[in-house]
Amino acid sequence: MRKIILAAWLPVFIAAPFIAAPAMAADQSKFSLGAGYGFGNGGVLSLHGDFNVSELAKDLPLKARVGYDHYSLNYGWVGSNYSWSYNVFYGGAYVDFGKALKLDNRVHPFAGLGLGVGSASCSGNWCGNVASPTVGGLYYIAGVQYDFVPNVAGEININEWGGLSIGANVKF
C-alpha cells in the first residue's frame, strides 16, 4: 500500500519544481470549499475542500484536495433492472501553473494526482446475479479555475470519476 501511495504522489513532487519553481502561489487563500457536477458516469456530484500547502512545499504553488464524489449507473432490460450507487472519497495534490505561465492573477490552470477509495451498492432484482465493481484507485485532475470575485472561483476540469466537470469554489 505504501508503494501505491508513493507512486501516486511521486509525479506531482517530481514535476512541480521544474515547472513552477520560480513562481509563488498566485492564490494565497489557505482554504476553499467547492462543489461541482461531472458529466461522466451518468452525472457525478462532487464536494471538495482545497488546502494551500505551498509553505510545506518550499513555496511551490501546491494545493491539497480532499473530496467526495457520488454517482449511480443503471443497467438491465425489461424485468431485470438493477443499479449501482458509487461513493468515492479521494485525496491528492495539484500544482497551480498560473504564475509560471505568467497569466492574469485571476486565471489558475492546474494539474494533479491522488488516490481514491470507495464503495458500491446495488439495488434491484438482479443484484445477486452480478459481481460487485471495484471503486477507487489512482485519481487525476487537470483544469482551470477563474476568480470571478476575490473569494469565488469558477472551475472546469477533467477528472477520474466525473469526466468533464464544472463547479465553483468559495475561498476563506
N, C-alpha and C positions, 0 to 999 in steps of 0.2 A: 504494500500500500504506500509506503514511503517513497518508493521509486516512481510510482504513478504520479504522486503529488509533485515530486521534484521535476519530473518530465513535463508536467503541465505548466509549471511556473518558470522553468528554465528559459524558454524562448523570450518571455517578457523581460527578464532581467538581463539576458544577453543582448537583445536588440536595443533596449532603452538607452544605454549610454552612448551608443554610436549614432542613434537617430536624434536624440533630444538632449544630449549633454550640454550644449551651450545655452539651453533655454531653461528658464524658470517656469513654473506652472503659471499659465495665464489666468486661470480661475483659482483664486486663493480661498474660496469658501471651504470650510472644514467638513461640512456635512450637507447632503441633499437627499430628499425623498422623491421618488418618481413612480409613475405608473405608465403602462403602455399597452398597446394592442398589437399582436403579431398576426399576420395574415397566413402563416404556415400552420400545418396540423389542424385545420378546420377552425382556427381562431384561438389565440393564446392570450390570456390575461396575465400581465406581468406587473409585479410590485417589487421595487428595489430601493436600496439605500447605497449611496456613494460616500466614501470617506477619503479625504485628501491625506495621502501618506507620503507626500513629497519630502517632508522633513526626515522620514525614516529611510528614504531612498536617495540621500545626498542631494536633495533639491531637484531631483528629476521630476518632471510633471506626471506623477504616477498617482492613480486613484484605485482604491479597493472597492469592489461592488459585491454586495450580498443581495440575494433576491429570491423570489418565489414565482414560479410560472404554473399556470393551470390550464389544461385543455382536455377536450373529450373527442373521441373518434367513434363514429357509429358504423356498424357493419351488419351484414346479413341480407336476407331475402325474405320473401313472404313466409310468415310463420316461424322464422328463426332469427329474429333480430337480437343484437346484443351491442353493447357499447363499453368502451374503456374510458375511464376517467384518470387523468395523469396529474400528479402533484410533484413538482421538481423544486428542490432547494439548491441553490448554487452560490458559489463564491469564487472570486477571481480578482484580477487586477487589469487595468488598462492604462495606456500611455496617451496623453493629450499632445498632439503634434502641432497645435496652433501657433505657438511661439517659434518653434523650429522652422516652420514653413513661412514665418513672417506674415501671418494672416491678421485680419482685423481681430481685436480683443474679444469680440462677441462670437467668433467662429472657433469651434473646438473639434477638429477631426480626431478620432481616437480609434485604437485597436487593442484588443487584449485577449487573455485566455484565463480559464479557471476550471473548476470541477463541479459537477452537479450530482446529487443523489436524489432519489425519489421513490414514489410508489405508484402502482397502477391498480385500479379496482374495476371489476367487471359487473355489469348489470344486464340482465336479460335471460331468456330461456336457454341460450346455448353456452353460457359461461363455463359449465362443466366439461364442454367438448373442445375448448380452445386453450392453448398454452398461454401462460402469463407472460407479457412482454417485459423486457428489461427497461429500466428508466435511469437516466443519468449518464455520467461519463465526462469526457472532455467537453468543455464549453468554450465557444469562441464568440467574439463580438467585434464588430467594426462599424463605425458610423460617424455621424457628426451631430454636435449639439450647437444650437444657436441661442444666444442670450437675447430674448425679446425685451426684457427689462432686467435690471441687475440681479433680481432674486428668482427669476423664472426663465427656464431654458426649454426650448422645444428639442426633441431628439428624434432622429431617424437612424435606424441601424439594421444590420443583418446579424442574426444570432442563431445559435444551435436549435432551439426549440420553436421560436417564434417566426423564423424566416425574416422577411421584410417586416419591420415593426416601426410604429410611430408612438410618440408619447411626450410627456413633459416632466420636468424636474423642478422642484422648489428648493432653493438653497437657503441654508441657515447660517 
